[in-house]
Amino acid sequence: MTRFGTQGRIAAVVLLTITGHASRAQSAPPTPAISADTVAVPSLAFDEQPEMVKAYDKYFYYHRDGTTFAEALSDLQECDGYARGLAYRIKPDPDDPLVKNSPIGPVFEAIGARWADKMFGVPERRKARRTNMRVCMGYKGYQRYGLPQAIWQSFNFDDAATAPAEADRQKMLMQQAKIASGPRPLKTELK
């Protein structure tokens, strides 16, 4: 017999079978090539108003000269991966007398934590997502151009409170990629 004996060989066969099935289950089928021609995007034409300019740090789109739709989509998906699922949590103070000395303190603590997350956590996650996307896309050589909120919302998402369905997220990333790889904007680049 070999060094491992019959039980060792059986264990090895089971292990190889399990890992073989796991590797086949994890490998996704190749995604079909997506043509920019099939992606509809909203019109980016608008008359700039002074109140819009103040919100350009929140509402903007990317563009890079000489990039293809496939490159822009890959860049946006990568940067979205870095900006996805960010956390911002406010820890309650364990020494708070309301929590520490009260039999209903944990109830107040739970309600307060939810309220604090809605008031402070959601805006902070939005800000962190914008910052991560801006840094990542800037590193890749994309410029930013401002938009009014209504146009921005038609092809962008904000997953700070509720993340969009994955199909919707990918559709919007494709729209962003078509714009990012399209004609150079006539508007002034944001700094």
C-alpha positions as CSV (number, residue, x, y, z in Angstrom):
1,M,0.0,0.0,0.0
2,T,0.9,3.6,-0.2
3,R,1.8,5.9,2.6
4,F,-1.8,7.2,3.1
5,G,-3.6,3.9,2.8
6,T,-7.2,3.3,1.5
7,Q,-8.8,6.0,3.7
8,G,-6.3,8.6,2.5
9,R,-7.0,7.7,-1.1
10,I,-10.8,8.0,-0.5
11,A,-10.4,11.3,1.2
12,A,-8.2,12.6,-1.7
13,V,-10.8,11.5,-4.3
14,V,-13.6,13.2,-2.3
15,L,-11.6,16.3,-1.9
16,L,-10.7,16.4,-5.7
17,T,-14.4,15.8,-6.5
18,I,-15.6,18.6,-4.3
19,T,-13.0,21.1,-5.5
20,G,-13.6,20.2,-9.1
21,H,-17.4,20.8,-8.7
22,A,-16.7,24.1,-6.8
23,S,-14.4,25.4,-9.5
24,R,-16.9,24.6,-12.2
25,A,-19.7,26.3,-10.2
26,Q,-17.7,29.5,-9.7
27,S,-16.6,30.0,-13.3
28,A,-19.1,32.2,-15.0
29,P,-19.9,31.8,-18.7
30,P,-18.2,34.4,-20.8
31,T,-20.2,37.6,-21.1
32,P,-21.3,38.5,-24.6
33,A,-19.7,41.6,-26.1
34,I,-21.9,44.6,-25.6
35,S,-22.1,47.1,-28.4
36,A,-22.3,50.8,-27.5
37,D,-24.9,51.1,-30.3
38,T,-27.4,49.1,-28.2
39,V,-27.0,51.4,-25.2
40,A,-29.5,54.4,-25.0
41,V,-28.3,57.5,-23.1
42,P,-30.2,60.6,-22.1
43,S,-29.5,64.0,-23.7
44,L,-26.8,65.9,-21.8
45,A,-27.9,69.3,-23.2
46,F,-29.0,71.8,-20.7
47,D,-28.9,75.5,-20.0
48,E,-26.5,76.1,-17.1
49,Q,-27.9,78.0,-14.1
50,P,-25.8,79.3,-11.1
51,E,-27.5,76.9,-8.6
52,M,-26.5,74.0,-10.8
53,V,-22.9,74.9,-10.7
54,K,-22.9,74.7,-6.9
55,A,-24.0,71.0,-7.1
56,Y,-21.5,69.9,-9.6
57,D,-19.4,68.3,-6.9
58,K,-22.3,65.8,-6.5
59,Y,-23.7,65.6,-10.0
60,F,-21.2,65.0,-12.8
61,Y,-20.2,62.5,-15.5
62,Y,-16.8,61.3,-16.8
63,H,-15.2,61.5,-20.2
64,R,-11.8,60.5,-21.6
65,D,-10.6,61.3,-25.1
66,G,-9.6,58.3,-27.2
67,T,-11.2,55.6,-25.1
68,T,-13.4,52.8,-26.3
69,F,-16.8,51.8,-24.9
70,A,-15.3,48.5,-23.7
71,E,-12.4,50.3,-21.9
72,A,-14.7,52.8,-20.3
73,L,-17.1,50.1,-19.1
74,S,-14.3,48.1,-17.6
75,D,-12.9,51.2,-15.8
76,L,-16.3,52.1,-14.5
77,Q,-17.0,48.6,-13.3
78,E,-13.7,48.4,-11.6
79,C,-14.1,51.8,-9.8
80,D,-17.7,50.9,-8.9
81,G,-16.3,47.8,-7.2
82,Y,-14.1,49.9,-5.1
83,A,-16.9,52.3,-4.2
84,R,-19.5,49.6,-3.6
85,G,-20.8,48.5,-0.2
86,L,-19.1,51.2,1.9
87,A,-19.9,51.4,5.5
88,Y,-20.3,54.3,7.9
89,R,-21.6,53.4,11.3
90,I,-22.1,55.6,14.4
91,K,-21.3,53.7,17.6
92,P,-23.5,54.5,20.6
93,D,-21.9,55.7,23.8
94,P,-21.9,52.8,26.3
95,D,-21.6,55.3,29.2
96,D,-24.7,57.2,28.2
97,P,-26.9,57.2,31.3
98,L,-30.1,56.6,29.3
99,V,-28.6,53.4,27.9
100,K,-26.6,52.4,31.0
101,N,-29.1,53.0,33.8
102,S,-32.4,52.3,32.1
103,P,-34.1,48.9,31.6
104,I,-35.4,50.2,28.2
105,G,-32.0,51.6,27.3
106,P,-31.3,49.0,24.6
107,V,-34.6,50.0,22.9
108,F,-33.6,53.6,22.9
109,E,-30.1,52.6,21.7
110,A,-31.5,50.6,18.8
111,I,-33.9,53.4,17.7
112,G,-31.2,56.0,18.1
113,A,-28.8,53.9,16.0
114,R,-31.3,53.6,13.1
115,W,-32.1,57.3,13.3
116,A,-28.5,58.3,13.4
117,D,-27.7,56.1,10.4
118,K,-30.5,57.7,8.3
119,M,-29.4,61.2,9.4
120,F,-25.6,60.8,9.2
121,G,-24.7,57.4,7.7
122,V,-26.5,57.7,4.4
123,P,-25.0,61.1,3.5
124,E,-21.6,60.0,4.5
125,R,-21.8,56.8,2.4
126,R,-22.9,58.9,-0.6
127,K,-20.0,61.2,-0.1
128,A,-17.5,58.3,0.3
129,R,-18.9,56.7,-2.9
130,R,-18.5,59.9,-4.9
131,T,-15.0,60.4,-3.5
132,N,-13.9,56.8,-4.3
133,M,-15.3,57.0,-7.9
134,R,-13.7,60.5,-8.4
135,V,-10.3,59.3,-7.3
136,C,-10.4,56.1,-9.2
137,M,-11.7,57.5,-12.5
138,G,-9.3,60.5,-12.1
139,Y,-6.4,58.1,-11.7
140,K,-7.5,56.5,-14.9
141,G,-7.3,59.8,-16.8
142,Y,-11.0,60.7,-17.0
143,Q,-12.2,64.3,-16.7
144,R,-15.4,65.3,-15.0
145,Y,-18.2,67.5,-16.4
146,G,-21.1,68.9,-14.4
147,L,-24.8,68.0,-14.8
148,P,-28.1,69.1,-13.3
149,Q,-29.4,66.6,-10.8
150,A,-32.4,65.6,-12.9
151,I,-30.2,64.5,-15.8
152,W,-27.6,62.8,-13.5
153,Q,-30.4,60.7,-11.8
154,S,-31.5,59.4,-15.2
155,F,-28.4,57.3,-15.7
156,N,-26.7,57.2,-12.3
157,F,-27.5,55.5,-9.0
158,D,-27.0,56.2,-5.4
159,D,-26.7,53.1,-3.3
160,A,-26.1,54.7,0.0
161,A,-29.6,53.9,1.3
162,T,-30.7,51.2,-1.1
163,A,-28.6,49.5,-3.7
164,P,-30.2,49.1,-7.2
165,A,-30.7,45.7,-8.6
166,E,-27.6,44.4,-10.3
167,A,-29.1,44.5,-13.8
168,D,-30.1,48.1,-13.3
169,R,-26.7,48.9,-11.9
170,Q,-24.9,47.4,-15.0
171,K,-27.3,49.2,-17.4
172,M,-26.5,52.5,-15.8
173,L,-22.8,51.7,-15.9
174,M,-23.1,51.0,-19.6
175,Q,-24.8,54.3,-20.1
176,Q,-22.0,56.1,-18.2
177,A,-19.4,54.2,-20.3
178,K,-21.1,55.3,-23.6
179,I,-21.0,58.9,-22.4
180,A,-17.4,58.5,-21.1
181,S,-16.2,57.2,-24.5
182,G,-18.4,59.4,-26.6
183,P,-17.7,62.8,-28.2
184,R,-15.7,65.3,-26.2
185,P,-18.1,67.5,-24.1
186,L,-18.4,71.2,-25.1
187,K,-18.8,72.2,-21.4
188,T,-15.9,73.2,-19.2
189,E,-14.0,70.5,-17.4
190,L,-14.4,70.4,-13.6
191,K,-11.3,70.6,-11.4
